[in-house]
Amino acid sequence: MKVVNIKSQAHESVIMIGENLDNLGKYIPVERPIIITDTNVRQCWGKYFPPGDVITIGTGEKIKTFDTVRYIYEQLLKLEADRSSFIIGIGGGIVCDIAGFVASTYMRGVRFGFVSSTLLSQVDASVGGKNGFNFGGYKNIVGVFNQPEFVICDLNLLKTVPQKEILSGLAEIIKHGAIADKSLFIFLEENRDQALALDLAVIEKLVYDSVVIKSEIVNQDEKEKGQRRKLNFGHTFGHAIEKTTKVRHGEAVSAGMVLASELAVKKAALAEKDSNRIADLLGKYGLPVRLEYDCHAVLETLKMDKKREGDRIYFVLLSEIGNAYVEEIAIKELEALINPP
C-alpha cells in the first residue's frame, strides 16, 4: 500500500493506494457508518461492506441530479442521522461526488470518506475535494470544496469495471502525464499492453503517480484559483462535448486534449510533434482523437463553463509534454477552432 496526504485548510485527507475494501472497518471512527453506493457496486462487492446502513442509488450520469441528492437526504432523516454520523461513499466518481456533497451539506456537514471503485475516480473524482451534482443540463454546476478524511483505492475492484470505463481512467492518467510528468507519459507509451491488461504493478504505479501529481497541485490551490486550473487540460472542450454528445467522460476529454494541443500549436506554444505524440498515445489506448459534435451546441455549453469570465475563459495549454500553463482565451478564438471556416 502507498499513501499520499492532501492538506486542506480544514483537515488532512489520506489517500491509500492498494488498500483493500476488506480493511475499511479499520478507518471508520464510528460503530455503524452510513454507506452510499450504487446498485452495481452493491451487487458486486456488497458482501465486503462493513456493518452499517446502506443507501443505494442508481448508475450513470443521468442520476447525478438534485433528485438523487434529495432522496439521500430523505433516507438520512429516516435513519435519524446526526452530526456524529460518518458517511462513506463506495463507488465511482458519481457516487463519490454525490456522497461528498451530501456529507458536506447535511446538518452543515458530517465527516466522510470514500472507497473508490473505478480507475477514473481513483485518479480523479475521489482526489481533491470537489463534490457536487449536475443541474439544468450542466455538469457539476452545483457543488462544494471539501476533502474526505480518507480515500481507499482498492485496485482489486477494477476487475468488475467495464473496459470502456477503464479507458476513461487512462485518459485522465494520460492527462496527468501531459500536464506535469513527462516520465509518466513515456511510461504510458512503453507499457500500454500491461496497463490495458490491468497488470497490478503497472496500475498501482499509474494510480500512485496520478494521485501524487493531483495532490501536489491541490495542496497548492485547493479551491481552483490558480495552479489547480491545469487539471482542466482537455476538459473545457471535453465537458462541452460530453454534455452535447453523451459520450463517456474519458472519450470526451481525450478529444478535448487533442483540440487543446492543436490550439497550442496554432499559438506557437507547443511543437507539432508533441501534439501528434499526444494524439498518437490516446489512439493507441483506444481513445478517440476526433468526435462528431454540433459546433453550435458545444459553443453554447462552453459559455456556461465555470471557468468563464465575461467573454473569455481560463484555458489550459501545453508548452511541451509535461508542462502546462493557463491562459485567458476569448471564446471567439475557441469557436474558430471547433468551427473553422
C-alpha positions as CSV (number, residue, x, y, z in Angstrom):
1,M,0.0,0.0,0.0
2,K,1.2,3.5,-0.8
3,V,-0.1,6.6,1.0
4,V,-0.5,10.2,-0.2
5,N,-1.6,13.1,2.0
6,I,-3.6,16.1,0.9
7,K,-3.6,19.1,3.3
8,S,-6.6,21.5,3.2
9,Q,-7.4,24.4,5.4
10,A,-9.7,22.3,7.5
11,H,-8.0,18.9,7.8
12,E,-5.9,16.3,6.1
13,S,-7.1,13.7,3.6
14,V,-5.3,10.4,3.3
15,I,-5.3,8.6,0.0
16,M,-4.4,4.8,0.3
17,I,-3.5,3.2,-3.0
18,G,-3.6,-0.6,-2.8
19,E,-5.6,-0.8,0.4
20,N,-8.5,-3.3,0.4
21,L,-12.2,-2.8,0.9
22,D,-11.9,-5.7,3.5
23,N,-10.0,-3.4,5.7
24,L,-12.4,-0.4,5.6
25,G,-13.5,-1.0,9.1
26,K,-10.1,0.0,10.5
27,Y,-10.6,3.6,9.3
28,I,-14.2,4.2,10.4
29,P,-14.4,6.3,13.5
30,V,-18.0,5.1,14.4
31,E,-19.6,1.7,15.1
32,R,-22.1,1.9,12.3
33,P,-21.4,4.2,9.3
34,I,-23.9,5.2,6.7
35,I,-22.8,3.8,3.3
36,I,-23.8,5.4,0.0
37,T,-23.3,3.2,-3.0
38,D,-24.8,2.3,-6.4
39,T,-26.7,-0.8,-7.5
40,N,-23.8,-2.3,-9.5
41,V,-21.2,-1.9,-6.7
42,R,-23.5,-3.2,-4.1
43,Q,-24.3,-6.3,-6.2
44,C,-20.6,-7.0,-6.9
45,W,-19.0,-6.0,-3.6
46,G,-21.8,-5.5,-1.0
47,K,-20.8,-8.6,0.9
48,Y,-17.5,-7.0,1.8
49,F,-19.1,-3.8,3.2
50,P,-18.7,-3.3,7.0
51,P,-21.8,-3.4,9.2
52,G,-23.9,-0.2,8.7
53,D,-26.9,1.3,7.0
54,V,-26.7,1.3,3.2
55,I,-28.3,3.9,0.9
56,T,-28.3,2.7,-2.7
57,I,-28.7,4.9,-5.8
58,G,-28.8,4.2,-9.5
59,T,-26.0,4.4,-12.0
60,G,-24.9,6.7,-14.8
61,E,-24.7,10.5,-15.3
62,K,-28.5,10.7,-15.5
63,I,-28.8,10.2,-11.7
64,K,-26.3,12.8,-10.8
65,T,-29.1,15.3,-10.0
66,F,-30.7,17.1,-7.2
67,D,-33.5,14.4,-7.2
68,T,-30.8,11.8,-6.1
69,V,-29.4,14.2,-3.5
70,R,-32.9,14.9,-2.1
71,Y,-33.6,11.1,-1.9
72,I,-30.4,10.6,0.1
73,Y,-31.4,13.5,2.5
74,E,-34.7,11.8,3.0
75,Q,-33.0,8.5,3.8
76,L,-30.7,10.2,6.2
77,L,-33.6,11.7,8.1
78,K,-35.3,8.3,8.3
79,L,-32.1,6.9,9.7
80,E,-32.0,9.7,12.2
81,A,-28.5,10.6,11.1
82,D,-27.0,13.4,13.1
83,R,-23.7,15.3,13.2
84,S,-21.9,12.4,14.8
85,S,-22.7,10.2,11.8
86,F,-20.0,9.1,9.4
87,I,-20.8,8.7,5.7
88,I,-18.8,6.5,3.3
89,G,-19.2,6.7,-0.5
90,I,-18.3,3.3,-2.1
91,G,-18.3,3.6,-5.8
92,G,-17.1,5.6,-8.8
93,G,-17.0,9.3,-9.5
94,I,-20.7,9.8,-9.4
95,V,-21.1,8.1,-6.0
96,C,-18.1,10.0,-4.6
97,D,-19.3,13.4,-5.9
98,I,-22.8,12.9,-4.6
99,A,-21.8,11.3,-1.2
100,G,-19.3,14.1,-0.7
101,F,-21.8,16.8,-1.4
102,V,-24.4,15.3,0.8
103,A,-22.0,14.8,3.7
104,S,-20.7,18.4,3.3
105,T,-24.2,19.9,3.5
106,Y,-26.4,17.6,5.7
107,M,-26.6,19.4,9.1
108,R,-24.0,21.8,7.7
109,G,-21.5,19.0,7.4
110,V,-20.7,15.5,8.7
111,R,-17.5,13.5,8.4
112,F,-17.0,11.3,5.4
113,G,-14.6,9.0,3.5
114,F,-14.6,7.2,0.1
115,V,-13.8,3.8,-1.3
116,S,-13.1,4.4,-4.9
117,S,-14.1,1.5,-7.2
118,T,-13.2,2.8,-10.7
119,L,-9.9,3.8,-12.3
120,L,-11.4,7.2,-13.2
121,S,-12.5,8.0,-9.6
122,Q,-9.2,6.7,-8.2
123,V,-7.1,9.1,-10.2
124,D,-9.6,12.0,-10.4
125,A,-13.0,12.3,-8.8
126,S,-12.1,10.9,-5.3
127,V,-8.9,13.2,-5.1
128,G,-9.1,16.9,-4.5
129,G,-12.3,17.6,-2.6
130,K,-14.6,18.6,-5.4
131,N,-18.2,17.4,-4.6
132,G,-21.3,18.2,-6.5
133,F,-24.0,17.3,-9.0
134,N,-25.4,18.3,-12.4
135,F,-28.2,20.8,-12.7
136,G,-30.1,22.2,-15.7
137,G,-28.1,20.0,-18.0
138,Y,-24.7,21.5,-16.9
139,K,-22.1,19.3,-15.4
140,N,-21.1,19.8,-11.7
141,I,-22.7,23.3,-11.7
142,V,-23.7,22.9,-8.0
143,G,-21.1,21.8,-5.5
144,V,-18.6,22.4,-2.7
145,F,-15.0,22.0,-2.0
146,N,-14.5,19.6,0.9
147,Q,-11.9,16.9,1.5
148,P,-12.9,13.3,2.6
149,E,-11.0,12.1,5.6
150,F,-9.7,9.2,3.7
151,V,-9.9,7.5,0.3
152,I,-9.2,3.8,-0.3
153,C,-8.2,3.0,-3.8
154,D,-8.8,-0.8,-3.9
155,L,-7.2,-1.9,-7.2
156,N,-9.0,-5.3,-7.0
157,L,-12.3,-3.5,-7.5
158,L,-11.2,-2.6,-11.0
159,K,-11.8,-6.3,-12.1
160,T,-15.6,-5.6,-12.4
161,V,-15.2,-2.3,-14.2
162,P,-16.1,-2.4,-18.0
163,Q,-13.2,-1.8,-20.3
164,K,-14.6,1.4,-21.7
165,E,-14.7,2.8,-18.2
166,I,-11.1,1.7,-17.6
167,L,-10.2,3.7,-20.7
168,S,-11.8,6.8,-19.2
169,G,-9.5,6.5,-16.3
170,L,-6.5,6.0,-18.6
171,A,-7.5,9.3,-20.4
172,E,-7.1,11.1,-17.1
173,I,-3.8,9.4,-16.4
174,I,-2.5,10.5,-19.8
175,K,-3.7,14.0,-19.0
176,H,-1.6,14.0,-15.8
177,G,1.5,12.9,-17.7
178,A,0.9,15.6,-20.4
179,I,0.5,18.5,-17.9
180,A,3.0,17.6,-15.2
181,D,5.2,14.5,-15.7
182,K,6.9,13.6,-19.0
183,S,8.4,10.4,-17.4
184,L,4.8,9.2,-16.7
185,F,3.9,10.0,-20.3
186,I,6.8,7.9,-21.5
187,F,5.9,5.1,-19.1
188,L,2.4,5.0,-20.6
189,E,3.9,4.8,-24.1
190,E,6.2,1.9,-23.1
191,N,3.7,-0.1,-21.0
192,R,0.4,0.1,-23.0
193,D,-0.3,-3.6,-23.1
194,Q,0.3,-4.1,-19.3
195,A,-1.8,-1.1,-18.5
196,L,-4.7,-2.3,-20.6
197,A,-4.4,-5.7,-19.0
198,L,-4.6,-4.1,-15.6
199,D,-1.3,-5.5,-14.5
200,L,-1.3,-4.8,-10.8
201,A,2.2,-3.4,-10.6
202,V,1.7,-1.1,-13.6
203,I,-1.8,0.1,-12.5
204,E,-0.5,0.8,-8.9
205,K,2.2,3.0,-10.4
206,L,-0.2,4.8,-12.7
207,V,-2.7,5.5,-9.9
208,Y,0.0,6.5,-7.4
209,D,1.8,8.8,-9.8
210,S,-1.5,10.4,-10.8
211,V,-2.6,10.9,-7.2
212,V,0.8,12.5,-6.4
213,I,0.5,14.9,-9.3
214,K,-3.0,15.9,-8.5
215,S,-2.4,16.1,-4.7
216,E,0.7,18.4,-5.2
217,I,-1.4,20.7,-7.3
218,V,-4.4,20.6,-4.9
219,N,-2.1,21.3,-1.9
220,Q,-1.0,24.5,-3.6
221,D,-4.5,25.5,-4.8
222,E,-7.4,23.8,-3.1
223,K,-10.2,25.9,-4.5
224,E,-9.0,26.3,-8.1
225,K,-7.8,29.9,-8.1
226,G,-4.6,29.3,-10.0
227,Q,-2.4,26.2,-10.3
228,R,-5.4,23.8,-10.0
229,R,-6.8,25.0,-13.3
230,K,-4.1,23.0,-15.0
231,L,-6.0,19.8,-14.1
232,N,-8.6,21.0,-16.6
233,F,-6.4,20.2,-19.6
234,G,-8.8,18.8,-22.3
235,H,-11.8,19.4,-20.1
236,T,-13.1,22.7,-21.4
237,F,-13.9,21.2,-24.7
238,G,-14.3,17.8,-23.1
239,H,-17.1,18.7,-20.8
240,A,-19.0,20.5,-23.6
241,I,-18.6,17.6,-25.9
242,E,-19.6,15.2,-23.2
243,K,-22.8,17.1,-22.5
244,T,-23.9,17.5,-26.1
245,T,-23.0,14.1,-27.4
246,K,-23.5,11.9,-24.3
247,V,-20.1,10.1,-24.9
248,R,-18.2,8.9,-21.9
249,H,-16.1,11.4,-19.9
250,G,-12.8,10.0,-20.8
251,E,-13.7,9.8,-24.5
252,A,-14.7,13.5,-24.5
253,V,-11.6,14.6,-22.6
254,S,-9.4,12.6,-25.0
255,A,-10.9,14.5,-27.9
256,G,-10.6,17.7,-25.9
257,M,-6.9,17.2,-25.2
258,V,-6.3,16.8,-28.9
259,L,-8.1,20.1,-29.6
260,A,-6.3,21.9,-26.8
261,S,-2.9,20.6,-28.2
262,E,-3.8,21.8,-31.7
263,L,-4.6,25.2,-30.3
264,A,-1.3,25.3,-28.5
265,V,0.4,24.5,-31.8
266,K,-1.5,27.3,-33.6
267,K,-0.4,29.7,-30.9
268,A,3.2,28.6,-31.4
269,A,3.5,27.3,-27.8
270,L,3.7,23.6,-28.5
271,A,5.7,21.8,-31.1
272,E,3.6,19.9,-33.6
273,K,5.5,16.7,-33.0
274,D,4.4,16.8,-29.3
275,S,0.8,17.4,-30.3
276,N,1.0,14.4,-32.7
277,R,2.6,12.4,-29.9
278,I,-0.3,13.1,-27.6
279,A,-2.9,12.1,-30.2
280,D,-0.9,9.0,-31.1
281,L,-0.8,7.8,-27.4
282,L,-4.5,8.4,-27.0
283,G,-5.2,6.5,-30.1
284,K,-3.0,3.6,-29.0
285,Y,-5.1,3.3,-25.8
286,G,-8.3,3.0,-27.9
287,L,-9.4,6.6,-27.1
288,P,-10.9,8.9,-29.7
289,V,-8.9,11.7,-31.1
290,R,-11.9,13.1,-33.1
291,L,-15.6,13.1,-32.3
292,E,-18.5,14.3,-34.2
293,Y,-20.5,17.1,-32.5
294,D,-22.8,20.0,-33.0
295,C,-20.4,23.0,-33.1
296,H,-23.2,25.5,-32.0
297,A,-24.3,23.3,-29.1
298,V,-20.7,22.8,-27.9
299,L,-20.1,26.6,-28.1
300,E,-23.3,27.4,-26.1
301,T,-22.2,24.9,-23.4
302,L,-18.7,26.5,-23.3
303,K,-20.4,29.8,-22.4
304,M,-21.7,28.1,-19.2
305,D,-18.3,26.8,-18.2
306,K,-17.4,27.6,-14.6
307,K,-14.0,28.9,-15.8
308,R,-15.5,31.6,-18.0
309,E,-15.2,35.3,-17.0
310,G,-17.1,37.5,-19.4
311,D,-16.2,36.8,-23.0
312,R,-13.0,35.0,-22.0
313,I,-12.3,31.6,-20.4
314,Y,-9.3,30.2,-18.5
315,F,-7.9,27.6,-20.8
316,V,-5.1,25.1,-20.3
317,L,-2.3,24.8,-22.9
318,L,0.9,23.0,-23.1
319,S,4.4,24.4,-23.8
320,E,5.8,20.8,-24.0
321,I,4.7,17.4,-22.8
322,G,4.9,17.6,-19.0
323,N,4.5,21.3,-18.7
324,A,1.1,23.1,-18.7
325,Y,0.1,26.7,-18.3
326,V,-3.2,28.6,-18.1
327,E,-4.1,31.5,-20.4
328,E,-7.3,33.5,-20.7
329,I,-8.6,33.0,-24.2
330,A,-11.5,34.7,-26.0
331,I,-14.4,32.4,-26.6
332,K,-14.4,33.6,-30.2
333,E,-11.0,32.1,-30.6
334,L,-12.2,28.7,-29.3
335,E,-15.2,29.0,-31.7
336,A,-12.8,29.3,-34.6
337,L,-11.0,26.2,-33.5
338,I,-14.1,24.0,-33.3
339,N,-15.9,25.6,-36.2
340,P,-13.2,26.5,-38.8
341,P,-14.3,28.4,-41.9
